[in-house]
Amino acid sequence: MEKVTKYQIYLKRLDDELSKYPLIVKLEQKCNVPKAYLALGSGTLIFLMVFLNFWGQLLSNLVSWGYPGMY
């Protein structure tokens, strides 16, 4: 019997939630990378950009252009 870790359960749950978004499904098919890894990698990149100030000016410019456009 295969042992399932709690991390695999969380990855499966995240993958199921991300399956609801067609853009992420299409990106997964193009990149051949699981949806959960794409989401976690993107979140990690944003975390590093914010807290370690990598490309801080670029990130603030993207937010200043994108945020007002949403409302």
N, C-alpha and C positions, 0 to 999 in steps of 0.2 A: 504494500500500500504506500502511496506517495504522500509524504508529509507536506502539508501546506502551511506556510508561515503566515503570520498576521500581515506582513507586508504584501504578500501576494494577494491576500483578500482585499486590502485597501487599493492595490493597483487594479484589481478586477472591478471593484466598485467605481473607481474613478474612470476607468475605461468605459464602463456601461453608461455613466453620466455623459461623457464626452461624445458618445455615439449619437446623441440627440442633435448634434450640430453638424450640418452637412459640410461646412467649410473645413472643419477639423478632420472629418472622414476623408475628404478629398486630399488634404495635406498629408495624411497618413499614407494614402495610396501612392502619392508621388514620391515621398521620402523613404518609404519602407521602414519607418520608425513607429513604434506603438504610440497611440494617442496620449497615453498617460506619461510616457517619457517626454514627449513634446511639451506637454503642459508643465511638467515639473522642471524641465530645463529652461523654459521661458520664465517661469517664476523665479528660478535661481538667478538667471541673468538680470532680471529686474531688481532683485534683492541686492545683488552686487553693485549694480549701477547706482542704486539709491544710497546704500549704507557705506560703500567704500568709495563713492564718488567717481566711479569710472564713467566717463562720458557724461558727467553731470549736466553740463551745459546743453548737450544734445538732448538728453532726456527732458530737461525743463522746457526746451523749445518744442519738442514733440507734444508735451502735455499742454503747453500754452496754445498750440495750434489745434489740437484735437479736442480738448475739453469743451471749449465754447461751441464747437461745431455740433456737439451732441445735443444741445438744448436750444 
